[in-house]
Amino acid sequence: MDLLALTEQLLGIRSTADRPDDLRRALDFVLDVVGPGFTVERFEAGGKPSALLYVGERRPHFRVIFNAHLDVVPGADEQFRPRRDGDRLIGRGAQDMKLSALVLATVFRDVAGRLPYPIGLQLVTDEEVGGRDGTRHQLEQGVTASFVVIGEHSALRVVAESKGLVTVRLHAVGRAAHSAYQWLGDNALLKVMRAVDGVLTAYPVAGEEEWRTTVNVARISSANQALNQVPADATAWLDVRFPPEDADFTGRSREEIAAHFTALCPPGVTAAVDHVEPPHRADPSGPDLLALQRAARAQGYSGDLLRKHGAADSRFYFQRGIDAVIFGVGGDGQHGPDEHADLTTVEPYRRALIAFLEGIA
């Protein structure tokens, strides 16, 4: 009950990316929950604070890192006034992932000092906007680990794979003309629409859950403002999600991916890649992953492996050859108006984490 009361207080902090003071409040709140007796390294990049906690005066190579993000996506005012409905704790961040963050923090507080190996608690405040100023920044500052548990929601299952992300622009150049004399112009919007058709032929819109590369057409626009003018330019914005095994994307440079998309387009349309985020995969037969599954099963849960279609901070560890998994409480409604955590999973989650840490010792 003390943990739930703390969670309700944390849920009341509107820690969205546009509220830097509240990001700091959320971080300081969890640091206060952990309390004294630990080294606290503070980091900041891009205006986003983060922290790393451990036992001892010098940062070690961590046997295990617990990773938690304390930022949330925006929501209505009432979503920051948490409430309980039976076994559901309702509020923005209840499932994603403030409750799991506090469980990770209290388990770290209670057991880190008696483990025969070093464990770290990594608290970040920018996961919902990309994670580059939190987890990635800390790794760039030399933080290392053998295994990472990220407390995103999973209902005590283990997420061992996540998709990567690419943002692509398809740009067409045409020739302006009066719309009554179309033959004197070259419609760039039509070009880019044909290009989108070519891309979607290669990557059809998914009608059901599939573990494959998907492309979302987010926007098509032109600088043209006149109805009676042939557009001379047009751009389509694409959001691409790809699994680790897709060799057209994994390990490829921006230039190589841009060439791949340009080849799918008709003449006169070129692709540019604005951003590439790698996928994530942990070894499903790795001893730490198997130990975490055993710990979940000992609490009556399946510990089954899951795949995550969205990107997560685990990708930054994957880039460095470090196995990272997602393992958190249950719930539903992530980023929606009815987001909630399943309170029946909290105590089994806490016990599973402790059993895992003690088991690998």
HELIX and SHEET records of a PDB file:
HELIX    1   1 ASP A    2  LEU A   11  1                                  10    
HELIX    2   2 PRO A   20  VAL A   34  1                                  15    
HELIX    3   3 ASP A   77  PHE A   80  5                                   4    
HELIX    4   4 ALA A   94  LYS A   98  3                                   5    
HELIX    5   5 LEU A   99  VAL A  111  1                                  13    
HELIX    6   6 ALA A  112  ARG A  114  5                                   3    
HELIX    7   7 GLU A  127  VAL A  129  5                                   3    
HELIX    8   8 THR A  135  GLU A  140  1                                   6    
HELIX    9   9 SER A  179  LEU A  184  5                                   6    
HELIX   10  10 ALA A  188  ALA A  202  1                                  15    
HELIX   11  11 ARG A  254  ALA A  263  1                                  10    
HELIX   12  12 PRO A  287  ALA A  298  1                                  12    
HELIX   13  13 SER A  314  PHE A  318  1                                   5    
HELIX   14  14 LEU A  343  THR A  345  5                                   3    
HELIX   15  15 VAL A  346  GLY A  359  1                                  14    
SHEET    1   A 6 THR A  39  ALA A  45  0                                        
SHEET    2   A 6 LYS A  48  TYR A  54 -1                                        
SHEET    3   A 6 ILE A 119  VAL A 124 -1                                        
SHEET    4   A 6 VAL A  64  HIS A  69  1                                        
SHEET    5   A 6 PHE A 147  ILE A 150  1                                        
SHEET    6   A 6 ASP A 323  ILE A 326  1                                        
SHEET    1   B 4 ARG A  83  ASP A  85  0                                        
SHEET    2   B 4 ARG A  88  ILE A  90 -1                                        
SHEET    3   B 4 HIS A 340  ASP A 342 -1                                        
SHEET    4   B 4 GLY A 330  ASP A 332 -1                                        
SHEET    1   C 3 HIS A 280  ARG A 281  0                                        
SHEET    2   C 3 VAL A 158  SER A 162 -1                                        
SHEET    3   C 3 LEU A 305  LYS A 308  1                                        
SHEET    1   D 4 THR A 214  SER A 221  0                                        
SHEET    2   D 4 ASP A 233  PHE A 242 -1                                        
SHEET    3   D 4 GLY A 164  VAL A 173 -1                                        
SHEET    4   D 4 VAL A 269  GLU A 277 -1                                        
SHEET    1   E 2 ALA A 177  HIS A 178  0                                        
SHEET    2   E 2 GLN A 229  VAL A 230 -1                                        
END                                                                             
